Amino acid sequence: MLPYLVVTIGLLVIVFPFGPGRDPECTAHIIPTNGLEVLFVGLFYVYAIIEVGIVPIRALTRAYHNENDLPVRLRTFAALLASVVAAILFVTKLSIFSLGYLFPLPPSFITHGTDVTRGLGVALAILWPLGLVSNRFYWTLARPVRFFHKILTLKELEALQARLERLCPPIFPAQLPGWKN
């Protein structure tokens, strides 16, 4: 899986933050001139919203709620967050695309939309690989939380032991006499 992770990270770093163009007229934000362009690109964005956004969000939300293990929940949450950002990215692109066709938009609106989508692309480029990172990374992240949970459990057990000793004194002494005593 490591080669796929390296290729995915490389492609995301190249494509999203340093995309094909920096102008509002770049291919990512072309304003359509006829109905066929609207239909083609609009269906592409809707398909992307469904495939990258809605379907994984439903599955990952269900998996997140059904999982009890903290490292797996962290990994699922990272993938869920990446899917939400991807859905927002494509909804934003679809909105700019549709509004640009329906209404004459000022260039500042398109430039601002490009900045927003570029920021979402950078966030997606950061979050997407987190869903592909090995489990050791999440076990390392969960280690302090697990340690803290163990300390709290130990304190609860000590408190329970003290309450039980008040109700019923122990049969054996706290320290058994050894050969030194």
C-alpha positions as CSV (number, residue, x, y, z in Angstrom):
1,M,0.0,0.0,0.0
2,L,3.0,2.3,0.5
3,P,3.7,2.8,-3.2
4,Y,0.0,3.8,-3.8
5,L,0.2,6.2,-0.8
6,V,3.3,7.9,-2.2
7,V,1.8,8.2,-5.7
8,T,-1.5,9.6,-4.3
9,I,0.3,12.1,-2.1
10,G,2.5,13.1,-5.0
11,L,-0.5,13.6,-7.4
12,L,-2.5,15.5,-4.8
13,V,0.4,17.8,-4.0
14,I,0.9,18.5,-7.7
15,V,-2.7,18.8,-8.9
16,F,-4.5,20.6,-6.1
17,P,-2.2,23.3,-4.7
18,F,-0.2,23.9,-7.9
19,G,-3.0,23.2,-10.4
20,P,-2.9,23.8,-14.1
21,G,-3.6,27.5,-13.9
22,R,-3.9,30.4,-11.5
23,D,-6.3,32.6,-13.5
24,P,-10.1,32.6,-13.1
25,E,-10.2,31.5,-16.8
26,C,-8.2,28.3,-16.1
27,T,-9.8,25.0,-17.1
28,A,-11.0,24.3,-13.6
29,H,-13.3,27.4,-13.6
30,I,-14.3,27.8,-17.2
31,I,-17.6,29.6,-17.6
32,P,-19.8,27.7,-20.1
33,T,-21.2,29.4,-23.2
34,N,-23.8,26.9,-24.2
35,G,-26.1,24.3,-22.8
36,L,-24.0,21.3,-23.8
37,E,-21.1,22.6,-21.8
38,V,-23.3,23.1,-18.8
39,L,-24.7,19.6,-19.1
40,F,-21.4,17.9,-19.5
41,V,-19.4,19.7,-16.7
42,G,-22.5,20.0,-14.4
43,L,-23.0,16.2,-14.6
44,F,-19.3,15.7,-14.0
45,Y,-19.4,17.8,-10.8
46,V,-22.6,16.1,-9.7
47,Y,-21.0,12.7,-10.3
48,A,-17.9,13.8,-8.3
49,I,-20.1,15.1,-5.5
50,I,-21.9,11.7,-5.3
51,E,-18.9,9.4,-5.7
52,V,-16.3,11.4,-3.6
53,G,-18.7,13.0,-1.2
54,I,-22.1,11.5,-0.5
55,V,-21.4,7.8,-0.8
56,P,-18.2,7.7,1.3
57,I,-19.6,10.1,3.8
58,R,-22.6,7.8,4.5
59,A,-20.3,4.7,4.7
60,L,-17.7,6.4,6.8
61,T,-20.2,7.9,9.2
62,R,-21.8,4.5,9.8
63,A,-18.3,2.9,10.3
64,Y,-17.3,5.7,12.7
65,H,-20.4,5.2,14.9
66,N,-20.1,1.4,14.9
67,E,-16.3,1.3,15.8
68,N,-15.1,1.3,19.4
69,D,-11.4,1.1,18.9
70,L,-9.8,4.6,19.1
71,P,-7.1,4.3,16.4
72,V,-9.6,3.0,13.9
73,R,-12.0,5.8,14.8
74,L,-9.3,8.3,14.3
75,R,-8.5,6.9,10.8
76,T,-12.2,6.8,9.9
77,F,-12.6,10.4,11.1
78,A,-9.7,11.5,8.9
79,A,-11.2,9.8,5.9
80,L,-14.6,11.2,6.7
81,L,-13.2,14.7,7.0
82,A,-11.4,14.4,3.7
83,S,-14.7,13.2,2.0
84,V,-16.6,16.2,3.5
85,V,-14.0,18.6,2.2
86,A,-14.0,17.0,-1.2
87,A,-17.8,17.3,-1.4
88,I,-17.6,20.9,-0.4
89,L,-15.0,21.5,-3.0
90,F,-17.1,20.1,-5.8
91,V,-20.2,21.8,-4.6
92,T,-18.3,25.1,-4.6
93,K,-17.0,24.4,-8.2
94,L,-20.5,23.5,-9.3
95,S,-21.9,26.7,-7.8
96,I,-19.3,28.9,-9.5
97,F,-19.9,27.1,-12.8
98,S,-23.7,27.3,-12.6
99,L,-23.8,30.9,-11.4
100,G,-21.3,31.9,-14.1
101,Y,-23.6,30.5,-16.8
102,L,-26.8,31.9,-15.4
103,F,-25.7,35.4,-14.4
104,P,-22.8,37.6,-15.5
105,L,-20.4,37.4,-12.6
106,P,-17.8,40.0,-11.8
107,P,-14.2,38.8,-12.1
108,S,-13.7,39.4,-8.4
109,F,-16.3,36.8,-7.6
110,I,-14.7,34.2,-9.8
111,T,-11.3,35.1,-8.4
112,H,-12.6,34.8,-4.9
113,G,-14.2,31.4,-5.8
114,T,-10.9,30.3,-7.2
115,D,-9.1,31.2,-4.0
116,V,-11.7,29.3,-2.0
117,T,-11.5,26.2,-4.1
118,R,-7.7,26.4,-4.0
119,G,-7.8,26.5,-0.2
120,L,-10.2,23.5,-0.2
121,G,-7.9,21.7,-2.5
122,V,-4.9,22.3,-0.2
123,A,-7.0,21.1,2.8
124,L,-8.0,18.0,0.7
125,A,-4.4,17.4,-0.2
126,I,-3.5,17.3,3.5
127,L,-6.5,15.3,4.7
128,W,-6.7,12.7,2.0
129,P,-3.4,11.0,2.8
130,L,-4.3,10.9,6.5
131,G,-7.0,8.3,5.5
132,L,-4.3,6.2,3.9
133,V,-1.6,6.4,6.6
134,S,-0.7,3.1,8.3
135,N,-2.4,2.0,11.5
136,R,0.9,2.5,13.4
137,F,0.5,6.2,13.1
138,Y,-3.0,6.1,14.7
139,W,-1.9,3.7,17.4
140,T,0.8,6.2,18.2
141,L,-1.7,9.1,18.3
142,A,-4.0,7.0,20.5
143,R,-1.3,5.9,23.0
144,P,-1.5,8.9,25.3
145,V,-5.3,8.7,25.4
146,R,-5.2,5.0,26.2
147,F,-2.6,5.6,28.9
148,F,-4.9,8.4,30.4
149,H,-7.8,6.0,30.2
150,K,-5.9,3.3,32.0
151,I,-4.9,5.7,34.8
152,L,-8.6,6.7,35.2
153,T,-9.6,3.1,35.3
154,L,-7.0,2.3,37.9
155,K,-8.2,5.3,40.1
156,E,-11.8,4.0,39.8
157,L,-10.7,0.5,40.8
158,E,-8.8,1.8,43.8
159,A,-11.8,3.8,44.9
160,L,-14.0,0.8,44.5
161,Q,-11.6,-1.3,46.5
162,A,-11.5,1.3,49.3
163,R,-15.4,1.3,49.5
164,L,-15.5,-2.5,49.5
165,E,-12.9,-2.7,52.3
166,R,-15.0,-0.4,54.4
167,L,-18.0,-2.7,53.9
168,C,-16.1,-5.9,54.4
169,P,-12.6,-6.0,55.8
170,P,-10.1,-8.1,53.8
171,I,-9.6,-11.6,54.9
172,F,-5.9,-11.6,54.2
173,P,-3.7,-8.8,55.5
174,A,-2.5,-6.2,53.0
175,Q,1.0,-7.6,53.2
176,L,1.4,-11.3,53.8
177,P,4.0,-12.1,56.4
178,G,7.1,-13.5,54.7
179,W,10.1,-15.3,56.1
180,K,11.7,-12.0,57.0
181,N,8.9,-11.1,59.5
